[in-house]
Each structure stands twice: as structure tokens, then as C-alpha cells.
Amino acid sequence: MNTAALIRLILRRDRIWQPLWVLSVTLFVAATVATIRQLLPTQEARLQYANEISLNPVILLMQGPAYGDSLGAVAAQQRGAATAVFAALASVILVVKHTRSDEESGRRELVGSAAVGRHAPLTAALTVVLAANAVLAVLITVVCVSTGLPLAGSLAWGLMGASGGWVGAAVAAVVVQLTQNARVAGAVAFTVWFAAYMVRGVSDMGGPGMEWLGWLVPNGWLLRARAFGGEQWWVFLLVTAFVAALVGVAYALSARRDIGAGFVQPRLGPAHAPNGLRGPLGLAWRTNRVMALAWIVGTALVGAAFGLGGQGAVQSFGQSGALDFWAGLSRTDDPVEVFITMLVYKLSLYPVCLYAIMTVLRLRGQAATELFLSGPVSRTRWVLGNLVFAVAVPVVALVIAGLTLGLGNGDFAASLGITTVILPAIWVMAGIAVAAFGLFRRAGAVVGWTVFALAITLEFGWEVGLVSDSFFRISPLAHVHWSAFADPGPGTLIGLTLVAAGFTVVGLYGVRRRDLAL
């Protein structure tokens, strides 16, 4: 009842977010195809690449195997899994936002007071998110075909991305019925997805003897659709059945719980709050500690993967001619060093930068804000309490990643240099998020994430020759880039730090001056 009205409401609320993530993933696929066409222009080069990665456990873990040596097969191997991950993350966020978050804020109760069916909000959220992923599949197909790739493989790649989003949405639909907190629901859904992703990775690393393990999780089904490598269309029937089953479970659970409640009751806290919660820093630690520890552990695992096993594993792959292009960008004669530096840079910078922006933008919508600011706490102290974690956690995470990376070669100083040199750029992105939060109120989140997406787009565009040097320099990431383009000397790093401080000051000024509508 009135589901159509709720669908229109969701489309209006997400009129920027939905098109932004769909277009971003589509451009990501287009950039990948352009990159592979430039790096591996011949079938011989692509065949050598496919043979090399079949022996590289790190690549198999992160990306999966290649199911052919065509341009499309290699491009899908490079970014097929990532496409599904990006779609799943966006879908989880949107489903949680329009279900559990609305219940927490009281919006669901207000909507329910009208002529709205019990399951209408869940139906509206799933309809919009599933449809957005279908649009993503169409756009990926069109983009791939427009670059000269076969229609069948292009459609398979599009369905791989959409299926990742559908699975993520279905998992989130179940989780939001179990928990009472939106952030917990999102964290649990993400954890389930990435646990399944790691199971798929272990299966691919184990070779034919472990192939059965990949069939136990939907992440494994997606890659086994074999885009551009003899497509297996029946895999998507498994995805459809899995999604339908989870959605059915979600509706069954929704019919048996009270609005605002979850099947898993939250753990009761102590009767008296510790003294550490009296100030903004203590409250920030309480609300950010789980996510902070998760990111620190994640970056430590990235460093350990390359430090303890990755460096030896990529020796033969590093000598492949496929890396000559990247070696040219870095102006070095050691392709192994280039490969490791590039991967560590990308696997450290993007997630840690994501954490910093998320920490800042979580200021909007904190449940205790109004009560907290009614006491003797200024807005500046409140913002700075959260900003401390956006600045300090990346330091801890990247230092630990550098130390674990150095376990492989014993050169801890060089390893720390690879990871910690990107810190000022992350601080700039966090500062931009603070400025967006302070100046643009509700649009601050859109501005903050858009700037991050543009920075990544500029980086990918420059690496494949689509963006000029002068345009790339607009991005703070350009000044700490892994290639020889960047010159991250003391002056550059200090300059980036001052820029980050400037954005922060602007944001704090905006928070103090405007009406605090959260």
C-alpha cells in the first residue's frame, strides 16, 4: 500500500547519490578496458599475463583468475570482482539507509501512521536498489560494446556487477531485521560480504582442488560466470534463487518483529558511564572504536600479505612485460618494486581515505549530538573530537602496514616510506569533508564523496593518458602518487598538511556560524 509513493520519495532523497555511484562504477569499467587495451595491446602479451597471474596467489586472492586471453577476459579479470564489490557496498548502504536508519530516526514510525503497509518501506527500498543495479548492468554492457567488446561478454560483466549489488541488497535486507542499529547492520552486512569474498579468494588460490569452495558463496558464482571466456549464464539463475530466498527471509522476519526492534537485542551497557565519556574525545572513541580497529587490522593484513608472502610471489610476475608501462611511469628498472609499490599504494590509500571521510561525515546524524551540545561543550570541540580519529587512525594504520610490509625484505624504513607518504593527501580529503560538512549542511556528504570520487577518477584517467598532467595536479592524490609524477618531498608534504588545516578551519567556521540541522 502506497509503495509507489515511497519509491518516489526514495528517488527524490537519492537523486544525486544513486546516479553518482552508478555512473562511477560504469566509468571505472570503461577506464579498465582502456587501460588493458593500452598496456596489453597484443594477444601474446595478454596470454603471457594470463599465464603469469595463474601462478600469483596475491592476484588470485584479490581479483580471481582469467578465463581467457582476449581483451575483454583480461579486463574482466582485472576489475570484475571489484565491480561487484562496489555495487554491493552501495546497495548495502542504500538498503540500510531506507530501512533501519529510518526506523532509528523515527521517520518509519511517521510514515507508518499514514495508509502505508507494513512491508511497504522494505519493498520500496529493495525495488529502487535492485532497479539501480539493473541500470548498472545495462550501462556496463553498453560501455563495453561501444569499445568493441563482444555483446555476450559485455552483458555477462554487467550482470556480474548487478548481481553483486543484488546479493548485497538481499543480505542487508535480512540483517536490518536482526539488528536495532543502522551502523551495526551495515557493518554486519559488509562483514558477511567480505567474508564470502575471502572464501572465494582462498578457493581461487587453492587451484582446481579447492574450486568446490568457491561454489559455496555467491561471490564465487559471479566470477564463474566467465565473462568473455565461455559465458556460463546458468550461474545467474543461482544468484536469482539466492536473492529471492534472502528477500523471502527478510519479509518473514519483518512480519514478526516490532517496528524499531530487532531479533538480536543489543547488549546492555554498564549502569554508570566511565569518566572518559564526559568529553567529546571519549564520546568519539566510543562511537568510532569498532570501525577504527577494523581499518587498522585490514591495513595490517594488506601489509602482511605483501611483506610475508607477496614479494616472493610476484617475482616472476614482476618481470613480465605487462608491467613495462607501469615501470615507465615510475622511472625505475625494477618491475617488482613498481608492482608492489603500486598495489600497496592503492590498497592502502583508498580504504584509509574512505575511513577518514566516513569518520568526518558521521558527525551528521549522531543520535547524541543535540543532548551532548546542550552541555558545556562547544561545536568546535565536538567536531575536533571526531577529527582526531580521522587524522590519527590513518597514521596508526599506515605505520602498522609499513612495518608488516617490511617483514619481507627487512627494509622497514623504505616500507614505511611507501605507506606513510600518503598521509598528508588523506588529511586533505578529511579536511575537505570537514569543510563540506560545515558549509553545505545536508549536502555536505554528497560534496565530500563527490570530491573523493573525482580524485580517483582523475588518477585513473592520468594513468591511462586521458587526463593531462596539469589537470591531474588539482587532486591531492597526485602529489603523493606512486609514480615519478609525484615529488613527495618535505615541502610538498608540509604544503598538503597546511592545505588540510586550511580546509579544516573553514569547516569549523562554517559549523560555528550555521544552524546545526543534522
C-alpha positions, 0 to 999 in steps of 0.5 A: 500500500502506497509503495509507489509513493515511497519509491518516489520519495526514495528517488527524490532523497537519492537523486544525486547519490544513486546516479553518482555511484552508478555512473562511477562504477560504469566509468571505472569499467570503461577506464579498465578496458582502456587501460588493458587495451593500452598496456596489453595491446597484443594477444601474446602479451595478454596470454603471457599475463594470463599465464603469469597471474595463474601462478600469483596467489596475491592476484588470485586472492584479490581479483580471481583468475582469467578465463581467457586471453582476449581483451575483454577476459583480461579486463574482466579479470582485472576489475570484475570482482571489484565491480561487484564489490562496489555495487554491493557496498552501495546497495548495502548502504542504500538498503540500510539507509531506507530501512533501519536508519529510518526506523532509528530516526523515527521517520518509519514510525511517521510514515507508518501512521499514514495508509502505508503497509507494513512491508511497504518501506522494505519493498520500496527500498529493495525495488529502487536498489535492485532497479539501480543495479539493473541500470548498472548492468545495462550501462556496463554492457553498453560501455563495453560494446561501444569499445568493441567488446563482444555483446555476450561478454559485455552483458555477462560483466554487467550482470556480474556487477548487478548481481553483486549489488543484488546479493548485497541488497538481499543480505542487508535486507535480512540483517536490518531485521536482526539488528536495532542499529543502522551502523551495526547492520551495515557493518554486519552486512559488509562483514558477511560480504567480505567474508564470502569474498575471502572464501572465494579468494582462498578457493581461487588460490587453492587451484582446481582442488579447492574450486568446490569452495568457491561454489559455496558463496555467491561471490564465487558464482559471479566470477564463474560466470566467465565473462568473455571466456565461455559465458556460463549464464546458468550461474545467474539463475543461482544468484536469482534463487539466492536473492529471492530466498534472502528477500523471502527471509527478510519479509518473514522476519519483518512480519514478526518483529516490532517496528524499531526492534530487532531479533538480536537485542543489543547488549546492555551497557554498564549502569554508570558511564566511565569518566572518559565519556564526559568529553567529546574525545571519549564520546568519539572513541566510543562511537568510532572504536569498532570501525577504527580497529577494523581499518587498522587490522585490514591495513595490517593484513594488506601489509602482511600479505605483501611483506610475508608472502607477496614479494616472493610471489610476484617475482616472476610476475614482476618481470613480465612485460605487462608491467613495462608501462607501469615501470615507465611511469615510475622511472625505475628498472625494477618491475617488482618494486613498481608492482608492489609499490603500486598495489600497496599504494592503492590498497592502502590509500583508498580504504584509509581515505574512505575511513577518514571521510566516513569518520568526518561525515558521521558527525551528521546524524549522531543520535547524541549530538543535540543532548551532548551540545546542550552541555558545556561543550562547544561545536568546535570541540565536538567536531575536533573530537571526531577529527582526531580519529580521522587524522590519527587512525590513518597514521596508526594504520599506515605505520602498522602496514609499513612495518608488516610490509617490511617483514619481507625484505627487512627494509622497514624504513623504505616500507614505511616510506611507501605507506606513510607518504600518503598521509598528508593527501588523506588529511586533505580529503578529511579536511575537505569533508570537514569543510563540506560538512560545515558549509553545505549542511545536508549536502555536505556528504554528497560534496565530500564523496563527490570530491573523493570520487573525482580524485580517483577518477582523475588518477585513473584517467592520468594513468591511462593518458586521458587526463593531462598532467596539469589537470591531474595536479588539482587532486591531492592524490597526485602529489603523493602518487606512486609514480615519478609524477609525484615529488613527495618531498618535505615541502610538498608534504608540509604544503598538503598538511597546511592545505588540510588545516586550511580546509579544516578551519573553514569547516569549523567556521562554517559549523560555528556560524550555521544552524546545526540541522543534522 
